[in-house]
Amino acid sequence: MKKKSLIFSDLSKKQLEKLKEFYIQKKVESMSHKELKQYVREIISHQINDTIDKEEEMEAWREMSDFFGEQFEIVILEMQTKFSDENNVLETEIDSQKQRIELLGRNNLDQEKKDMWDD
């Protein structure tokens, strides 16, 4: 008779939490310094670069601000100077998105005004 494979639901909530903590501890201990740095870099990169909405962008902004502290404004000014040719790219992108939304709204209003008998 084949032995039943264990799955997560075979454990209590506390047992599962302890198993996860043990795994994390052992996983980190088994990684080299280089592997740890690479892993942390991937996690931070995902958190900062892969923002989806304004709220996540603000969270990333706060994290960068906290990290750079008093130097944050200087870093921002350096970025603005170094990449000044790309100025207003974000504004243009937002403006074009607003224009598309407005056009869609107008088109929907025009369609609603048409009488269904006007074929």
Summary of the structure (lengths in Angstrom):
residues: 119
radius of gyration: 26.0
end to end distance: 72.6
largest distance: 74.4
contacts: 196
relative contact order: 0.03
helix: 80%
strand: 0%
